[in-house]
Amino acid sequence: MNRFHYALAAVVAGVCLTAAVPKAQAQVSIDIGAEPGCPYGYYDYEPYACAPYGYYGPEWFVGGVFIGAGPWFHGPAGFRGHIDSRFDVRRGYNGPIPNRGDRPSNRLDHIDNFRGSEMHDGHGNIGGHEGGHEGGHEGGGRR
């Protein structure tokens, strides 16, 4: 019987140790922070500074709300929208830039004299394609 007790104690100890070991579950989480609260949207590249009125065309706004860009893009799959590169700080724009938290003072569903010079997808790719090649709509006008 002594051997039986030792064997039983070993089994009970093994079960207890196995049950006490936590299972590792892999989960990757990247905190990108809150979406920038800009009145006319924000550039689709880091540091995601506020874009001026006229950078994004009206298709980037639904009910006056920006559909997002970069990691916060929440527009439809396959989306491509006009931007006016004259208002891009990387291309020499040095005019007024709104601050985060400012309220829009212009209509966003109809932008007077909007002149889209490029098409972008919601993730910063020119032309709406992976790899970002030049293409899309050239010229201007309203949508």
N, C-alpha and C positions, 0 to 999 in steps of 0.2 A: 504494500500500500504506500510505502514511502515514495517509491518511484512514481506512482500514480499522482500523488500530491505534488511532487516536483514538476512532473510533466504538465499538470493542470495549471500550476502557478506560472510556468513558462508561457503557456498558451494565453492565459489571462494578461500577463505582462506584455506580450507581443501585440495583443489586440488593443490594449490601452495605449501603447506607444504609437501604433499605426493610426489610431483615431485622433491622437493629439497632434500629429504632424499636419500643418495647414497645407492645403493644396494651393499651388502657385497658379495664378491666372494672369496671362499676359494681356495688358491693356495699355495702349499708347494714347496719351492725351497731350495735345499741344495747346497751351493757352495763348491765343492771339490777342486777347483783350477785347474790349468793347469796340463796336463799330464806331468810327469817327462820326460825330454829330455835326456834319457840315451842311449848310443850307443848299448848296448846289452840287453836292457830291464831293468826292475826294479823288485824288489821282490814284490810278490802279497800280502804283508802285510805292515801295517804301520811301519815306516814312508815312505815306498815306495822308499827306497834307491836304487841306481843303482846296478844292478847285474853284476857280472863279466862274461867275455866271457866263455862260456861252461856251465853256469847254465841252460839256456834254450836250448832245442833242435831246430833243423832247422824248425820244423813245426810251431814254434811260430813266424816265419818271413815270410812275403809275399813281394817279390820283394825287400828284404833287409830292410823292415820296420816291426818293432815289432807290433804284433796285440794287444798289451795291456794286462793288468792284473788288478785285483781289480776293482775299480770303473770306470776305463777307458777301460776295456776289450771291444774290438769290433771285436772279432772273430765270427765264426759261432756258432749257437745254438748246444749244445751237444758236443762242442769241448773238447778234452782231449789231452794234450801234455806232452811230456817227459821233466823232469827236472833232473839235476844231483845234488843231495842233498849234495855232498861233497863241493859244492860252496855256501852253505847256511850259512850266518853268525850266524844264530840261532843255528846251529849245529857245531859251532867251526871253520868255515872258517875264516882265518885271513890273507889271501893273498891280492893282489892288487884289488882294487875296482875302477872302472872308476868314473869320476865326471860327473855331469849333464852338458850337452853341449859338451862333448867330441865327437869326430868323431870315428866311428868304424875303426879299423885297420885290422880287420879280416873279412873273408867272412861269411855271415850269412845264406846263403842258403845251405851250406854244411860245417858242423863242423867236422873237422878231429878228430878221436878218441873220439867222443862224447859217453858218457856212461850214458844213462838215468837210474836213479834208482827209480824214482817214476813217476806216472801220476798225473797231476793236471788239473783241469778245469781252466777257466780264472778268477775264483773268489776266488782262494786260497784253494779250497777243494782238499784234497789228494784223488786220485782215481777218481776224477771227479764227485763224488756224494755228495749230501748235507750231512753234518755231518762229512765228511772227514774220511773215514776209509782207512787203508792201503790196497793197492791192485794195480792192474794194472801190468805194465811191469816190470819185474825184469831182470837185466842183462844189456847188453850193445850193442855196435855196432852202426852203422850209420843207419839213415833212408833214 
